Amino acid sequence: MVIIRKMDEMERHFADQSIKNAYLFMVVSLFIYTIFKQFQTGKWDFVFLILIVQNLILIGSDQWLKHRADRSDKGPAHVLYMTIVFTAILLAIGAIGLMFHGK
């Protein structure tokens, strides 16, 4: 008995479009919220850091999948390494900022 079957090409396309639309809605919503909070309080909050890190992870994972598909192309590997380093730096800055947030 097979409970989950493999999606055909059209179902996969619809699923990809749905994920793309949901991601776009989330990014736009977080961006509008962040801008609103910036004008309201004058400070960048944690949501802005999440928005940046989320997009860095998206770019990095895209480059990683391209690198895995074609290992002879060295361009995506350099972008991937820089994305990992930049994400680690941003997470460290965010963690330090959260430690001293109320002081």
N, C-alpha and C positions, 0 to 999 in steps of 0.2 A: 504494500500500500504506500503510494507516494503522496505525501501531504503537500510538499512544496515542489512545484515544477519550475523548470528553467523558463525565463521570460523569452518570448519571441522578439523580433526586431522592433515591431511597432510598440509593444508594451514597454520595452526598454527605453524607447524614445520618449514615450509619455512619462515614464518615471523620471528620466533625466530632466525633462522640461519642468515637471512638478518640483523637483529638488532645486532647479535653477530659480524658479519663481519664488519659492519659499526663502531661499538664501538672499535673493535680492530684496525681498520684503524685510527680512531681518536686518540686513545691513542699512537700508534706508531708515528703518525705524530707530535703530540704535544711533545712527548719525543725527537724526532730527532730535532725539532725546538728549544727546550729548551737547548739541548746539544750544538747545533750550536751557539745559542746566548751566552751561557756560555763561549765558547771558543773565541767568537768574542769580547764580552764586558767585560768578567770577572765577571759578576754579574748574579745572579738568578733573573729572571723577574717574572711578575705576572702570566704568562702562566704556570710556574712551580707550583705555588700555586694552580691554577685551576686544574691542572693535579692531584695533591695530594688530594685535597678536593673531586674531582670527584670520585676518586677511593675509598676514605673513605665512601662517600655516597653510592657507589655501594655495598661495604662490609656491611655497616650498614643496608641498605634496604634488602639485602639478609638475614641477620641474623634476621631482624624484621619479614620478611615473614615466616621464619622457626619457629620463636617463636610463631607467630600467629597460625600456623598450628598445633603445638604440645606444648601446654602451660605447660605440665608436665616436659618438658626438660628445665632445668634452665641454661644450658651452653650458648645457643645463647643470652639469656637476658644479661648476663654479658658482652659478646663481644659487644652487641648492645650499652649498656650504656657507655662502654669505647670508642667506635667509636664516639658516640655523643659528649662526653667530648673532645676527641682529635680533632674532627672537629671544635668544638667551639674555642678551643685554637688556632688552626691553622688560623681560620678566624680572630680572634682577633689580632694575630701577623701580618697577612697580612694587616689588616686595619691600624694598627699602622705603618707598613712599608710604606704603601701608603701615610700616612699623612706626613711622614718625608722623602719622596722619593727624592725630589729635593733640600733638605737643606744640 
